[in-house]
Amino acid sequence: SIMALYETDYNISEITIKKEVDNVSRIYVDNLVMDIHDEFLSKLKTKNKFNLKLFLNNENIDIDQFEYISQGLVFKKYDDKVLISFGGLLMSLNGHYKELEKLEILSGVFVGIN
């Protein structure tokens, strides 16, 4: 199986949700801010935690292994933060992660959630 650049579990109980636009909410949890479709968010809320994995686009990943997958581009990168756009839906990862140093502006990525 292909190693994710970044992988972690998040506790559902720690999520803060802010309504953004029709059918989309922004979730805040630990080091993650992410826009997510409300339909999938309602599924997430039935769990105790969710697992998020970030891959480079050129990895040959099996997308069927995820409940939710999105393809996007890195559009900003700082020492301690990466910003990714998924066709207008945004994601931000904060923190110093050696693995994320491989990401560059316009790196294509997949995010998968289970």
N, C-alpha and C positions, 0 to 999 in steps of 0.2 A: 504494500500500500504506500501511496505517495505521502511524504511528510508535508504537513502544512507549514507555511512560514510562521503562522501564529495560530495558537489554539488555546482556548480556555473555556471554563464553565462559568456561567453567571447565574446567580440566584434570582428567581422570578420575584421573590418578596422584596428585593432591593431596587426594583425598577421604578423609575418615575416616568410617567407618560404625559406628553403634551400633544394635544391635537394640532396638526399642521394644516392640512387641506383635506378635501373629501377623500375618504378611503385611506388616508395616510396619517400615522402618528409618529412622533419622535420619542424614542426611548432613551433614558439616561440610566446607566448602571455601571458602577466602578469606573473603569477607564474608557468606556464605550459610549458614544452617542450615535444613534442610528435611526434613520427613517425606515419605517416598516409598514407594509400594507396591513390595514386593520383586520382583514380576514385571517391572515396568518397570526397576527398578534393575539387574536381571541383564542387560537389554538395554543399558543405559547402560555397563556395565562392559566391553562389547565394543568401545567406542569410545576414542579418545584424548581427546576433549573433548566437551562438550555446550554448547548455546546456550540461554540462558534469557531469555525476554521477559515483561515485566509490562505489562498493559494495564488501563485502566479498563473496567469492566463495560459501559458504554454505548457502547463502540466496536463497530463492526460488523466484527468480525474473522472471517476464514475459519478456523474451528477445524480444518479438514482439513489445514492446512499444518503441524500439529504432531503429533509422535509421542505426546506426553503433554500433556493440558490439564486444568487444574483451576480451579474457580470458588470464590472466597472473599470474606471481608470483613476489612478492616483492623480490629483490635480494640485495638491500642495503637500510639502514635506518640510518639517522642522526637526530640530534635534530630538524633540520629545513628543512629536505628534505627526500623524499621517492623516490626510483628508482624501477621501475617495468619493467619487460621484458614480452613481448607478443610474444613468439616464435622468438625472435631476434629483433622485433620492440620495441623500448624503450620509456618510459615515465618517466618524472621527475616532481614531484610536490614540490614546495618550499613554506616554510612558517610554522608557528607554528599553527597546527590545533589539538585541543584536540581529535577530532574524529579519527585522523590518528594514535594516540597513540595505538590503538587496533591492528594496523598492526605490524607484526613481519616478520623477514626474512623467506622466503618461504610461507608466507601467500598467499593463492590463492585469486585472485580478478577478478571482472568483471568491465570493463569500458563501459558505454553506452553513446552515444551521440545523441542528437536531435537538 
